[in-house]
Amino acid sequence: MGIEALAEARRIEAYGIASSAPIAVDAYYRFLRIGLPVAVVTNSHVEAVSASLLLKGDVGRSDGHRPHLVPAIANHQGCARRTGHGIRGDGV
């Protein structure tokens, strides 16, 4: 996912669970400061529902490398097919 996708996004969601939550909150703050439409999700249950509602033009951003992210990754892959933009996962 490139900078263009973020700049053109209708909505950005930053996901971070457990030790990745501070990274997601930091991304939220930085995107918000430059005027991008962003939300942060740090709960795995809310993440699953929120990611399932992404539409074309929306972008999700996920950080993490823990095994509990496997179900979220499957959900994100389905969302990426719907939105046309991947969901970035660092270390996943």
Gaussian input, Z-matrix of N, CA and C with variables (Angstrom, degrees):
# hf/3-21g

backbone

0 1
 N
 C     1     B1
 C     2     B2     1     A1
 N     3     B3     2     A2     1     D1
 C     4     B4     3     A3     2     D2
 C     5     B5     4     A4     3     D3
 N     6     B6     5     A5     4     D4
 C     7     B7     6     A6     5     D5
 C     8     B8     7     A7     6     D6
 N     9     B9     8     A8     7     D7
 C    10    B10     9     A9     8     D8
 C    11    B11    10    A10     9     D9
 N    12    B12    11    A11    10    D10
 C    13    B13    12    A12    11    D11
 C    14    B14    13    A13    12    D12
 N    15    B15    14    A14    13    D13
 C    16    B16    15    A15    14    D14
 C    17    B17    16    A16    15    D15
 N    18    B18    17    A17    16    D16
 C    19    B19    18    A18    17    D17
 C    20    B20    19    A19    18    D18
 N    21    B21    20    A20    19    D19
 C    22    B22    21    A21    20    D20
 C    23    B23    22    A22    21    D21
 N    24    B24    23    A23    22    D22
 C    25    B25    24    A24    23    D23
 C    26    B26    25    A25    24    D24
 N    27    B27    26    A26    25    D25
 C    28    B28    27    A27    26    D26
 C    29    B29    28    A28    27    D27
 N    30    B30    29    A29    28    D28
 C    31    B31    30    A30    29    D29
 C    32    B32    31    A31    30    D30
 N    33    B33    32    A32    31    D31
 C    34    B34    33    A33    32    D32
 C    35    B35    34    A34    33    D33
 N    36    B36    35    A35    34    D34
 C    37    B37    36    A36    35    D35
 C    38    B38    37    A37    36    D36
 N    39    B39    38    A38    37    D37
 C    40    B40    39    A39    38    D38
 C    41    B41    40    A40    39    D39
 N    42    B42    41    A41    40    D40
 C    43    B43    42    A42    41    D41
 C    44    B44    43    A43    42    D42
 N    45    B45    44    A44    43    D43
 C    46    B46    45    A45    44    D44
 C    47    B47    46    A46    45    D45
 N    48    B48    47    A47    46    D46
 C    49    B49    48    A48    47    D47
 C    50    B50    49    A49    48    D48
 N    51    B51    50    A50    49    D49
 C    52    B52    51    A51    50    D50
 C    53    B53    52    A52    51    D51
 N    54    B54    53    A53    52    D52
 C    55    B55    54    A54    53    D53
 C    56    B56    55    A55    54    D54
 N    57    B57    56    A56    55    D55
 C    58    B58    57    A57    56    D56
 C    59    B59    58    A58    57    D57
 N    60    B60    59    A59    58    D58
 C    61    B61    60    A60    59    D59
 C    62    B62    61    A61    60    D60
 N    63    B63    62    A62    61    D61
 C    64    B64    63    A63    62    D62
 C    65    B65    64    A64    63    D63
 N    66    B66    65    A65    64    D64
 C    67    B67    66    A66    65    D65
 C    68    B68    67    A67    66    D66
 N    69    B69    68    A68    67    D67
 C    70    B70    69    A69    68    D68
 C    71    B71    70    A70    69    D69
 N    72    B72    71    A71    70    D70
 C    73    B73    72    A72    71    D71
 C    74    B74    73    A73    72    D72
 N    75    B75    74    A74    73    D73
 C    76    B76    75    A75    74    D74
 C    77    B77    76    A76    75    D75
 N    78    B78    77    A77    76    D76
 C    79    B79    78    A78    77    D77
 C    80    B80    79    A79    78    D78
 N    81    B81    80    A80    79    D79
 C    82    B82    81    A81    80    D80
 C    83    B83    82    A82    81    D81
 N    84    B84    83    A83    82    D82
 C    85    B85    84    A84    83    D83
 C    86    B86    85    A85    84    D84
 N    87    B87    86    A86    85    D85
 C    88    B88    87    A87    86    D86
 C    89    B89    88    A88    87    D87
 N    90    B90    89    A89    88    D88
 C    91    B91    90    A90    89    D89
 C    92    B92    91    A91    90    D90
 N    93    B93    92    A92    91    D91
 C    94    B94    93    A93    92    D92
 C    95    B95    94    A94    93    D93
 N    96    B96    95    A95    94    D94
 C    97    B97    96    A96    95    D95
 C    98    B98    97    A97    96    D96
 N    99    B99    98    A98    97    D97
 C   100   B100    99    A99    98    D98
 C   101   B101   100   A100    99    D99
 N   102   B102   101   A101   100   D100
 C   103   B103   102   A102   101   D101
 C   104   B104   103   A103   102   D102
 N   105   B105   104   A104   103   D103
 C   106   B106   105   A105   104   D104
 C   107   B107   106   A106   105   D105
 N   108   B108   107   A107   106   D106
 C   109   B109   108   A108   107   D107
 C   110   B110   109   A109   108   D108
 N   111   B111   110   A110   109   D109
 C   112   B112   111   A111   110   D110
 C   113   B113   112   A112   111   D111
 N   114   B114   113   A113   112   D112
 C   115   B115   114   A114   113   D113
 C   116   B116   115   A115   114   D114
 N   117   B117   116   A116   115   D115
 C   118   B118   117   A117   116   D116
 C   119   B119   118   A118   117   D117
 N   120   B120   119   A119   118   D118
 C   121   B121   120   A120   119   D119
 C   122   B122   121   A121   120   D120
 N   123   B123   122   A122   121   D121
 C   124   B124   123   A123   122   D122
 C   125   B125   124   A124   123   D123
 N   126   B126   125   A125   124   D124
 C   127   B127   126   A126   125   D125
 C   128   B128   127   A127   126   D126
 N   129   B129   128   A128   127   D127
 C   130   B130   129   A129   128   D128
 C   131   B131   130   A130   129   D129
 N   132   B132   131   A131   130   D130
 C   133   B133   132   A132   131   D131
 C   134   B134   133   A133   132   D132
 N   135   B135   134   A134   133   D133
 C   136   B136   135   A135   134   D134
 C   137   B137   136   A136   135   D135
 N   138   B138   137   A137   136   D136
 C   139   B139   138   A138   137   D137
 C   140   B140   139   A139   138   D138
 N   141   B141   140   A140   139   D139
 C   142   B142   141   A141   140   D140
 C   143   B143   142   A142   141   D141
 N   144   B144   143   A143   142   D142
 C   145   B145   144   A144   143   D143
 C   146   B146   145   A145   144   D144
 N   147   B147   146   A146   145   D145
 C   148   B148   147   A147   146   D146
 C   149   B149   148   A148   147   D147
 N   150   B150   149   A149   148   D148
 C   151   B151   150   A150   149   D149
 C   152   B152   151   A151   150   D150
 N   153   B153   152   A152   151   D151
 C   154   B154   153   A153   152   D152
 C   155   B155   154   A154   153   D153
 N   156   B156   155   A155   154   D154
 C   157   B157   156   A156   155   D155
 C   158   B158   157   A157   156   D156
 N   159   B159   158   A158   157   D157
 C   160   B160   159   A159   158   D158
 C   161   B161   160   A160   159   D159
 N   162   B162   161   A161   160   D160
 C   163   B163   162   A162   161   D161
 C   164   B164   163   A163   162   D162
 N   165   B165   164   A164   163   D163
 C   166   B166   165   A165   164   D164
 C   167   B167   166   A166   165   D165
 N   168   B168   167   A167   166   D166
 C   169   B169   168   A168   167   D167
 C   170   B170   169   A169   168   D168
 N   171   B171   170   A170   169   D169
 C   172   B172   171   A171   170   D170
 C   173   B173   172   A172   171   D171
 N   174   B174   173   A173   172   D172
 C   175   B175   174   A174   173   D173
 C   176   B176   175   A175   174   D174
 N   177   B177   176   A176   175   D175
 C   178   B178   177   A177   176   D176
 C   179   B179   178   A178   177   D177
 N   180   B180   179   A179   178   D178
 C   181   B181   180   A180   179   D179
 C   182   B182   181   A181   180   D180
 N   183   B183   182   A182   181   D181
 C   184   B184   183   A183   182   D182
 C   185   B185   184   A184   183   D183
 N   186   B186   185   A185   184   D184
 C   187   B187   186   A186   185   D185
 C   188   B188   187   A187   186   D186
 N   189   B189   188   A188   187   D187
 C   190   B190   189   A189   188   D188
 C   191   B191   190   A190   189   D189
 N   192   B192   191   A191   190   D190
 C   193   B193   192   A192   191   D191
 C   194   B194   193   A193   192   D192
 N   195   B195   194   A194   193   D193
 C   196   B196   195   A195   194   D194
 C   197   B197   196   A196   195   D195
 N   198   B198   197   A197   196   D196
 C   199   B199   198   A198   197   D197
 C   200   B200   199   A199   198   D198
 N   201   B201   200   A200   199   D199
 C   202   B202   201   A201   200   D200
 C   203   B203   202   A202   201   D201
 N   204   B204   203   A203   202   D202
 C   205   B205   204   A204   203   D203
 C   206   B206   205   A205   204   D204
 N   207   B207   206   A206   205   D205
 C   208   B208   207   A207   206   D206
 C   209   B209   208   A208   207   D207
 N   210   B210   209   A209   208   D208
 C   211   B211   210   A210   209   D209
 C   212   B212   211   A211   210   D210
 N   213   B213   212   A212   211   D211
 C   214   B214   213   A213   212   D212
 C   215   B215   214   A214   213   D213
 N   216   B216   215   A215   214   D214
 C   217   B217   216   A216   215   D215
 C   218   B218   217   A217   216   D216
 N   219   B219   218   A218   217   D217
 C   220   B220   219   A219   218   D218
 C   221   B221   220   A220   219   D219
 N   222   B222   221   A221   220   D220
 C   223   B223   222   A222   221   D221
 C   224   B224   223   A223   222   D222
 N   225   B225   224   A224   223   D223
 C   226   B226   225   A225   224   D224
 C   227   B227   226   A226   225   D225
 N   228   B228   227   A227   226   D226
 C   229   B229   228   A228   227   D227
 C   230   B230   229   A229   228   D228
 N   231   B231   230   A230   229   D229
 C   232   B232   231   A231   230   D230
 C   233   B233   232   A232   231   D231
 N   234   B234   233   A233   232   D232
 C   235   B235   234   A234   233   D233
 C   236   B236   235   A235   234   D234
 N   237   B237   236   A236   235   D235
 C   238   B238   237   A237   236   D236
 C   239   B239   238   A238   237   D237
 N   240   B240   239   A239   238   D238
 C   241   B241   240   A240   239   D239
 C   242   B242   241   A241   240   D240
 N   243   B243   242   A242   241   D241
 C   244   B244   243   A243   242   D242
 C   245   B245   244   A244   243   D243
 N   246   B246   245   A245   244   D244
 C   247   B247   246   A246   245   D245
 C   248   B248   247   A247   246   D246
 N   249   B249   248   A248   247   D247
 C   250   B250   249   A249   248   D248
 C   251   B251   250   A250   249   D249
 N   252   B252   251   A251   250   D250
 C   253   B253   252   A252   251   D251
 C   254   B254   253   A253   252   D252
 N   255   B255   254   A254   253   D253
 C   256   B256   255   A255   254   D254
 C   257   B257   256   A256   255   D255
 N   258   B258   257   A257   256   D256
 C   259   B259   258   A258   257   D257
 C   260   B260   259   A259   258   D258
 N   261   B261   260   A260   259   D259
 C   262   B262   261   A261   260   D260
 C   263   B263   262   A262   261   D261
 N   264   B264   263   A263   262   D262
 C   265   B265   264   A264   263   D263
 C   266   B266   265   A265   264   D264
 N   267   B267   266   A266   265   D265
 C   268   B268   267   A267   266   D266
 C   269   B269   268   A268   267   D267
 N   270   B270   269   A269   268   D268
 C   271   B271   270   A270   269   D269
 C   272   B272   271   A271   270   D270
 N   273   B273   272   A272   271   D271
 C   274   B274   273   A273   272   D272
 C   275   B275   274   A274   273   D273

   B1=1.4503
   B2=1.5186
   B3=1.3106
   B4=1.4508
   B5=1.5178
   B6=1.3013
   B7=1.4734
   B8=1.5228
   B9=1.3244
   B10=1.4673
   B11=1.5253
   B12=1.3268
   B13=1.4715
   B14=1.5233
   B15=1.3233
   B16=1.4563
   B17=1.5257
   B18=1.3240
   B19=1.4670
   B20=1.5239
   B21=1.3263
   B22=1.4658
   B23=1.5269
   B24=1.3145
   B25=1.4697
   B26=1.5258
   B27=1.3101
   B28=1.4661
   B29=1.5229
   B30=1.3349
   B31=1.4584
   B32=1.5254
   B33=1.3194
   B34=1.4682
   B35=1.5193
   B36=1.3231
   B37=1.4561
   B38=1.5209
   B39=1.3190
   B40=1.4620
   B41=1.5228
   B42=1.3404
   B43=1.4540
   B44=1.5224
   B45=1.3187
   B46=1.4519
   B47=1.5183
   B48=1.3134
   B49=1.4594
   B50=1.5295
   B51=1.3219
   B52=1.4665
   B53=1.5291
   B54=1.3346
   B55=1.4666
   B56=1.5240
   B57=1.3220
   B58=1.4666
   B59=1.5247
   B60=1.3290
   B61=1.4648
   B62=1.5314
   B63=1.3304
   B64=1.4692
   B65=1.5307
   B66=1.3268
   B67=1.4656
   B68=1.5254
   B69=1.3262
   B70=1.4643
   B71=1.5236
   B72=1.3202
   B73=1.4701
   B74=1.5193
   B75=1.3260
   B76=1.4603
   B77=1.5311
   B78=1.3377
   B79=1.4669
   B80=1.5197
   B81=1.3314
   B82=1.4699
   B83=1.5254
   B84=1.3126
   B85=1.4638
   B86=1.5261
   B87=1.3276
   B88=1.4708
   B89=1.5297
   B90=1.3312
   B91=1.4635
   B92=1.5244
   B93=1.3193
   B94=1.4639
   B95=1.5264
   B96=1.3211
   B97=1.4668
   B98=1.5223
   B99=1.3307
   B100=1.4664
   B101=1.5234
   B102=1.3285
   B103=1.4565
   B104=1.5160
   B105=1.3325
   B106=1.4544
   B107=1.5355
   B108=1.3371
   B109=1.4665
   B110=1.5352
   B111=1.3091
   B112=1.4593
   B113=1.5250
   B114=1.3199
   B115=1.4630
   B116=1.5183
   B117=1.3255
   B118=1.4600
   B119=1.5248
   B120=1.3320
   B121=1.4613
   B122=1.5239
   B123=1.3430
   B124=1.4632
   B125=1.5319
   B126=1.3150
   B127=1.4619
   B128=1.5196
   B129=1.3246
   B130=1.4708
   B131=1.5195
   B132=1.3122
   B133=1.4582
   B134=1.5277
   B135=1.3109
   B136=1.4618
   B137=1.5248
   B138=1.3340
   B139=1.4615
   B140=1.5278
   B141=1.3194
   B142=1.4661
   B143=1.5196
   B144=1.3175
   B145=1.4644
   B146=1.5174
   B147=1.3184
   B148=1.4559
   B149=1.5282
   B150=1.3274
   B151=1.4646
   B152=1.5232
   B153=1.3296
   B154=1.4672
   B155=1.5287
   B156=1.3241
   B157=1.4650
   B158=1.5249
   B159=1.3417
   B160=1.4572
   B161=1.5209
   B162=1.3071
   B163=1.4656
   B164=1.5192
   B165=1.3108
   B166=1.4607
   B167=1.5267
   B168=1.3118
   B169=1.4512
   B170=1.5179
   B171=1.3372
   B172=1.4664
   B173=1.5268
   B174=1.3202
   B175=1.4588
   B176=1.5228
   B177=1.3229
   B178=1.4606
   B179=1.5088
   B180=1.3208
   B181=1.4622
   B182=1.5171
   B183=1.3242
   B184=1.4638
   B185=1.5236
   B186=1.3044
   B187=1.4606
   B188=1.5158
   B189=1.3134
   B190=1.4460
   B191=1.5027
   B192=1.3095
   B193=1.4616
   B194=1.5219
   B195=1.2885
   B196=1.4610
   B197=1.5360
   B198=1.3279
   B199=1.4674
   B200=1.5251
   B201=1.3332
   B202=1.4672
   B203=1.5217
   B204=1.3283
   B205=1.4655
   B206=1.5216
   B207=1.3185
   B208=1.4677
   B209=1.5301
   B210=1.3442
   B211=1.4733
   B212=1.5283
   B213=1.3182
   B214=1.4663
   B215=1.5186
   B216=1.3259
   B217=1.4631
   B218=1.5236
   B219=1.3155
   B220=1.4693
   B221=1.5269
   B222=1.3212
   B223=1.4556
   B224=1.5267
   B225=1.3300
   B226=1.4569
   B227=1.5239
   B228=1.3227
   B229=1.4636
   B230=1.5270
   B231=1.3226
   B232=1.4612
   B233=1.5125
   B234=1.3134
   B235=1.4654
   B236=1.5246
   B237=1.3139
   B238=1.4609
   B239=1.5295
   B240=1.3098
   B241=1.4751
   B242=1.5275
   B243=1.3318
   B244=1.4708
   B245=1.5187
   B246=1.3340
   B247=1.4621
   B248=1.5193
   B249=1.3234
   B250=1.4529
   B251=1.5268
   B252=1.3300
   B253=1.4658
   B254=1.5089
   B255=1.3188
   B256=1.4506
   B257=1.5101
   B258=1.2953
   B259=1.4483
   B260=1.5088
   B261=1.2946
   B262=1.4541
   B263=1.5074
   B264=1.3150
   B265=1.4594
   B266=1.5071
   B267=1.3067
   B268=1.4652
   B269=1.5132
   B270=1.3048
   B271=1.4458
   B272=1.5143
   B273=1.3356
   B274=1.4509
   B275=1.5095
   A1=107.03
   A2=115.16
   A3=119.16
   A4=113.23
   A5=113.64
   A6=120.96
   A7=110.17
   A8=116.56
   A9=119.73
   A10=110.82
   A11=116.54
   A12=120.47
   A13=110.88
   A14=116.95
   A15=120.28
   A16=111.23
   A17=116.05
   A18=120.56
   A19=111.97
   A20=116.53
   A21=120.83
   A22=112.88
   A23=116.91
   A24=120.60
   A25=111.85
   A26=113.70
   A27=120.46
   A28=108.73
   A29=115.08
   A30=122.27
   A31=108.07
   A32=116.51
   A33=122.51
   A34=107.40
   A35=115.81
   A36=120.21
   A37=108.28
   A38=116.17
   A39=122.57
   A40=107.32
   A41=116.66
   A42=122.43
   A43=110.37
   A44=116.53
   A45=121.16
   A46=109.27
   A47=116.88
   A48=122.47
   A49=108.70
   A50=115.68
   A51=123.26
   A52=110.34
   A53=117.82
   A54=120.13
   A55=113.00
   A56=117.85
   A57=121.71
   A58=112.59
   A59=117.55
   A60=121.26
   A61=112.86
   A62=119.79
   A63=118.41
   A64=113.14
   A65=116.58
   A66=120.19
   A67=109.70
   A68=116.51
   A69=120.80
   A70=110.97
   A71=117.03
   A72=120.94
   A73=110.06
   A74=117.46
   A75=120.90
   A76=110.67
   A77=116.79
   A78=120.28
   A79=110.23
   A80=116.42
   A81=121.27
   A82=110.65
   A83=116.48
   A84=121.19
   A85=111.14
   A86=116.28
   A87=120.04
   A88=111.70
   A89=117.31
   A90=120.01
   A91=110.63
   A92=116.68
   A93=121.64
   A94=110.88
   A95=116.47
   A96=121.05
   A97=112.73
   A98=118.06
   A99=119.91
   A100=111.95
   A101=116.00
   A102=120.26
   A103=116.59
   A104=117.40
   A105=119.33
   A106=110.40
   A107=117.54
   A108=121.22
   A109=110.21
   A110=117.58
   A111=121.44
   A112=111.49
   A113=114.96
   A114=123.19
   A115=107.14
   A116=116.94
   A117=120.96
   A118=108.55
   A119=115.53
   A120=121.84
   A121=107.67
   A122=116.19
   A123=120.03
   A124=112.27
   A125=116.97
   A126=122.49
   A127=107.73
   A128=117.35
   A129=120.41
   A130=113.04
   A131=118.05
   A132=120.41
   A133=110.69
   A134=116.24
   A135=120.91
   A136=109.66
   A137=116.83
   A138=121.29
   A139=110.63
   A140=116.91
   A141=120.43
   A142=111.17
   A143=116.90
   A144=120.44
   A145=110.40
   A146=116.71
   A147=120.99
   A148=111.58
   A149=116.86
   A150=120.39
   A151=111.52
   A152=116.73
   A153=119.23
   A154=111.73
   A155=117.11
   A156=121.16
   A157=113.50
   A158=117.28
   A159=119.12
   A160=110.48
   A161=116.06
   A162=122.50
   A163=110.14
   A164=115.86
   A165=120.64
   A166=108.56
   A167=116.07
   A168=121.16
   A169=113.46
   A170=117.31
   A171=121.84
   A172=108.79
   A173=116.34
   A174=121.46
   A175=108.57
   A176=115.97
   A177=121.37
   A178=109.19
   A179=116.13
   A180=121.14
   A181=108.14
   A182=116.19
   A183=120.87
   A184=110.01
   A185=115.85
   A186=121.75
   A187=108.42
   A188=116.22
   A189=119.23
   A190=112.55
   A191=115.38
   A192=120.92
   A193=111.14
   A194=117.71
   A195=121.61
   A196=111.77
   A197=117.73
   A198=121.31
   A199=113.52
   A200=118.48
   A201=119.21
   A202=112.05
   A203=117.75
   A204=120.34
   A205=112.84
   A206=118.55
   A207=120.33
   A208=112.48
   A209=120.56
   A210=118.77
   A211=112.31
   A212=117.08
   A213=120.07
   A214=110.65
   A215=117.47
   A216=120.47
   A217=110.31
   A218=117.25
   A219=120.48
   A220=110.08
   A221=117.27
   A222=121.55
   A223=110.31
   A224=116.93
   A225=121.50
   A226=111.50
   A227=116.95
   A228=119.59
   A229=110.76
   A230=116.96
   A231=120.49
   A232=111.16
   A233=117.23
   A234=121.56
   A235=110.15
   A236=116.97
   A237=120.46
   A238=110.46
   A239=116.37
   A240=118.94
   A241=110.50
   A242=117.40
   A243=120.99
   A244=112.95
   A245=117.20
   A246=120.97
   A247=113.30
   A248=116.86
   A249=120.00
   A250=112.16
   A251=117.33
   A252=121.62
   A253=107.70
   A254=115.75
   A255=119.73
   A256=110.91
   A257=114.58
   A258=120.61
   A259=105.67
   A260=116.16
   A261=121.37
   A262=109.39
   A263=115.94
   A264=120.79
   A265=109.36
   A266=117.64
   A267=121.28
   A268=110.14
   A269=116.65
   A270=121.01
   A271=114.10
   A272=117.77
   A273=120.01
   A274=109.28
   D1=130.03
   D2=-177.84
   D3=-102.04
   D4=175.76
   D5=178.89
   D6=-61.99
   D7=-33.60
   D8=-179.88
   D9=-60.55
   D10=-41.45
   D11=179.67
   D12=-61.90
   D13=-40.19
   D14=178.38
   D15=-68.24
   D16=-44.13
   D17=-177.90
   D18=-64.48
   D19=-32.43
   D20=-176.41
   D21=-96.52
   D22=-0.80
   D23=-174.48
   D24=-64.77
   D25=140.25
   D26=172.98
   D27=-70.46
   D28=-37.04
   D29=-179.84
   D30=-155.22
   D31=141.82
   D32=176.76
   D33=-118.29
   D34=136.41
   D35=173.26
   D36=-121.01
   D37=128.99
   D38=177.72
   D39=-103.88
   D40=119.71
   D41=-178.48
   D42=-107.63
   D43=137.67
   D44=175.08
   D45=-159.32
   D46=121.51
   D47=-177.91
   D48=-112.51
   D49=142.38
   D50=177.13
   D51=58.05
   D52=-123.20
   D53=-175.74
   D54=-68.96
   D55=-11.29
   D56=177.29
   D57=-88.31
   D58=-8.35
   D59=-178.44
   D60=-58.60
   D61=-44.60
   D62=179.51
   D63=-61.59
   D64=-31.36
   D65=178.39
   D66=-67.83
   D67=-42.71
   D68=178.52
   D69=-64.56
   D70=-40.83
   D71=178.78
   D72=-65.33
   D73=-39.21
   D74=177.54
   D75=-64.42
   D76=-43.50
   D77=177.42
   D78=-61.22
   D79=-42.83
   D80=177.16
   D81=-56.25
   D82=-49.61
   D83=-178.58
   D84=-60.24
   D85=-45.47
   D86=-177.01
   D87=-67.57
   D88=-41.82
   D89=177.32
   D90=-65.22
   D91=-40.61
   D92=179.46
   D93=-62.57
   D94=-41.77
   D95=-179.39
   D96=-61.06
   D97=-30.89
   D98=179.61
   D99=-97.02
   D100=10.09
   D101=171.09
   D102=86.92
   D103=17.78
   D104=178.67
   D105=-85.63
   D106=147.10
   D107=178.81
   D108=-77.30
   D109=102.92
   D110=-170.23
   D111=-134.10
   D112=149.42
   D113=172.71
   D114=-132.91
   D115=155.17
   D116=178.21
   D117=-120.34
   D118=140.51
   D119=178.76
   D120=-130.52
   D121=123.86
   D122=-178.39
   D123=-123.44
   D124=16.86
   D125=178.18
   D126=-120.45
   D127=129.35
   D128=-174.24
   D129=-63.55
   D130=-33.50
   D131=-179.87
   D132=-72.48
   D133=-42.69
   D134=177.59
   D135=-66.45
   D136=-37.15
   D137=178.70
   D138=-58.97
   D139=-45.82
   D140=-178.61
   D141=-60.79
   D142=-44.07
   D143=-179.60
   D144=-69.98
   D145=-46.25
   D146=-177.73
   D147=-62.72
   D148=-44.93
   D149=179.48
   D150=-64.34
   D151=-32.48
   D152=-179.66
   D153=-70.34
   D154=-15.45
   D155=-179.03
   D156=-98.20
   D157=0.88
   D158=177.49
   D159=-62.54
   D160=142.91
   D161=-179.43
   D162=-118.98
   D163=174.78
   D164=176.82
   D165=-57.52
   D166=131.59
   D167=-177.58
   D168=96.57
   D169=-9.59
   D170=177.00
   D171=-93.39
   D172=153.85
   D173=178.82
   D174=-132.27
   D175=134.11
   D176=173.51
   D177=-110.47
   D178=144.39
   D179=-179.69
   D180=-130.90
   D181=121.30
   D182=-175.37
   D183=-123.68
   D184=135.80
   D185=175.08
   D186=-118.71
   D187=141.71
   D188=175.68
   D189=151.29
   D190=162.55
   D191=179.83
   D192=-144.32
   D193=14.79
   D194=-177.00
   D195=-85.82
   D196=150.82
   D197=179.88
   D198=-60.48
   D199=-28.00
   D200=-178.75
   D201=-68.60
   D202=-5.96
   D203=178.40
   D204=-84.25
   D205=-8.01
   D206=-176.51
   D207=-55.54
   D208=-47.56
   D209=177.31
   D210=-62.46
   D211=-36.05
   D212=179.39
   D213=-66.66
   D214=-36.89
   D215=179.76
   D216=-63.18
   D217=-43.16
   D218=177.99
   D219=-60.30
   D220=-42.20
   D221=177.74
   D222=-63.54
   D223=-41.94
   D224=-179.60
   D225=-64.41
   D226=-37.49
   D227=179.63
   D228=-63.77
   D229=-39.24
   D230=175.66
   D231=-64.79
   D232=-39.25
   D233=178.91
   D234=-66.87
   D235=-39.02
   D236=179.99
   D237=-62.52
   D238=-37.30
   D239=177.83
   D240=-65.37
   D241=-37.91
   D242=-179.67
   D243=-72.97
   D244=-41.07
   D245=-172.12
   D246=-86.00
   D247=-23.13
   D248=-176.71
   D249=86.28
   D250=-5.27
   D251=176.73
   D252=-120.42
   D253=139.04
   D254=176.85
   D255=-71.39
   D256=164.07
   D257=171.96
   D258=-105.87
   D259=119.60
   D260=-174.97
   D261=-73.44
   D262=128.66
   D263=176.18
   D264=-127.41
   D265=114.37
   D266=-179.31
   D267=-83.95
   D268=126.01
   D269=175.77
   D270=74.33
   D271=10.76
   D272=-177.71
   D273=-97.31

